[in-house]
């Protein structure tokens, strides 16, 4: 059980309307609800703290608000999700009561609530700045797929790694498991505030992986190992998969 109570934990869900592969993605219907509302419901089921959806379009704002979830408008020109959630937390918690921010991407409508809870566990260690998730790769194709981000980490236990590197390459070399990174993060607020002050780093730009900025700056990222990768909706085919998964689920 994580040491952080729900009163000091905030789940932020960034929802960006501009998507080159799936325009209007947050509002896509899945099992009778807009995708962004399905994501908010999964976060609500995790029961870890206050939930806020950070949007950049009035249509999304209205839909989320009508569904009964807290929502905040953010700028459209953010370069990254971390910048968007930083703007959002400044708006919704200007007095700094929140200690931990969980960033749940707005295109994960089938994410298990347990995965959201799992992301908080590494923060039990006071030296950890950022926590995230991974799953062992079982599909041989994923090991060489550059779209599958791998975590290179030093084992801390059967369920946790200390991240040493993130890469699109097949790594590490040799016998042993490879791990598929899941882009769900839990930040200490102080770590998030530090992170957004840093400019893009050399390895971050080379790999197109924002989390390398934190590692290059000497920040500690620990990784909780979970059982499955949530479906990220990036294409029309992904959307159909999500609809099939959530079909018949009580809304």
Helices and strands as residue ranges (DSSP letters): G 6-8, E 9-15, G 25-27, E 29-30, E 33-34, H 35-46, E 50-55, H 58-66, E 70-73, H 81-92, E 100-103, H 113-121, G 122-124, E 130-136, H 140-144, E 150-157, E 160-167, E 179-188, H 189-195, H 202-207, H 211-216, E 221-225, H 236-246
